[in-house]
Amino acid sequence: MATRRLTRRERCAAGRHTPAEIKEGGDGEIRRAQCRYCGAPIMRTQATRIWFAAGRMA
C-alpha cells in the first residue's frame, strides 16, 4: 500500500520546512532562510544538513 504525500501545511507542521531564499552566515557554517510556505524562520548547519525552525518557540 502506497503512503500519501503530505500537503505543504502538513510538512510545515511536521517540521519539514522548505527554504525560499537562503542567506549565508558570516562564517559560512550557518544558513538562514524563511520557509517558502508558512514563513517561519528556519536555519541549517553543515553538521545537521537539515532545515529546522529557528527563533522563539511560543
Number of C-alpha atoms within 10 A of each C-alpha: 3 4 5 6 8 10 9 15 13 12 15 19 11 10 13 16 26 20 20 12 10 14 14 13 12 8 7 10 11 15 18 20 21 20 22 15 14 14 14 18 18 21 24 20 15 10 8 8 11 12 20 18 19 14 9 6 5 3
